[in-house]
Amino acid sequence: MTQLDWQRASTDEDEEAGAYLEVAAGPDGRIYMRESNDPETVVVTTQAKWDAFLKGVKAGEFDDFAEEVAEDVAEE
């Protein structure tokens, strides 16, 4: 596999504290995903499926999977 330009969300916290999802667009038009703590395991999907996933995230379709943050913590 050619060298991919892996991207991950930036964070203010120590990046070594946990695993992060890393995403790269391949020269073949496919999307590659891996966890930072297991870079040898790579999941591959199509651009169309990735776009549908992002659309669902933006629409809140996966919000039930996220933890709710207490209001007093969120206001800090």
Secondary structure per residue as TSV (DSSP state, phi and psi in degrees):
chain	resnum	aa	ss	phi	psi
A	1	M	-	360.0	140.1
A	2	T	-	-70.9	162.5
A	3	Q	-	-64.5	127.5
A	4	L	-	-105.4	150.2
A	5	D	-	-92.9	89.4
A	6	W	-	-73.3	135.7
A	7	Q	B	-119.1	144.9
A	8	R	-	-143.4	156.7
A	9	A	-	-64.3	141.1
A	10	S	-	-76.8	154.5
A	11	T	-	-143.6	151.1
A	12	D	S	-83.2	-16.8
A	13	E	S	-85.8	170.6
A	14	D	-	-60.9	120.3
A	15	E	G	-66.2	-17.9
A	16	E	G	-88.6	1.2
A	17	A	G	-71.5	-23.1
A	18	G	S	-164.5	-176.0
A	19	A	-	-85.0	144.8
A	20	Y	-	-126.3	146.5
A	21	L	E	-77.6	130.0
A	22	E	E	-117.5	138.6
A	23	V	E	-129.1	141.8
A	24	A	E	-142.1	142.2
A	25	A	E	-93.5	124.4
A	26	G	-	-86.1	160.6
A	27	P	T	-66.1	-14.4
A	28	D	T	-89.4	3.5
A	29	G	S	86.7	-1.6
A	30	R	-	-91.6	160.7
A	31	I	E	-105.9	131.4
A	32	Y	E	-112.0	137.1
A	33	M	E	-132.4	146.2
A	34	R	E	-155.7	164.5
A	35	E	E	-95.8	142.0
A	36	S	T	-62.3	-27.6
A	37	N	T	-87.6	-1.7
A	38	D	E	-143.6	64.6
A	39	P	E	-66.9	-14.0
A	40	E	E	-80.0	-20.7
A	41	T	E	-93.8	113.9
A	42	V	E	-123.2	133.1
A	43	V	E	-103.3	136.6
A	44	V	E	-119.7	137.6
A	45	T	E	-140.9	173.2
A	46	T	-	-87.3	161.8
A	47	Q	H	-62.3	-39.3
A	48	A	H	-62.5	-42.8
A	49	K	H	-68.2	-38.4
A	50	W	H	-63.2	-44.5
A	51	D	H	-62.0	-40.1
A	52	A	H	-65.1	-40.1
A	53	F	H	-62.1	-48.1
A	54	L	H	-61.7	-39.0
A	55	K	H	-61.8	-41.6
A	56	G	H	-65.2	-39.9
A	57	V	H	-61.6	-47.9
A	58	K	H	-63.5	-30.1
A	59	A	T	-84.0	-4.3
A	60	G	T	83.3	15.2
A	61	E	T	-64.8	-19.5
A	62	F	T	-112.4	11.3
A	63	D	G	-61.8	-25.8
A	64	D	G	-65.8	-19.1
A	65	F	G	-86.3	-11.7
A	66	A	S	-94.6	148.7
A	67	E	-	-74.1	143.1
A	68	E	-	-81.4	138.9
A	69	V	-	-95.6	130.9
A	70	A	-	-59.5	142.2
A	71	E	H	-57.4	-40.9
A	72	D	H	-66.9	-31.1
A	73	V	H	-74.3	-40.1
A	74	A	H	-66.9	-27.8
A	75	E	T	-80.1	-14.4
A	76	E	-	-66.8	360.0
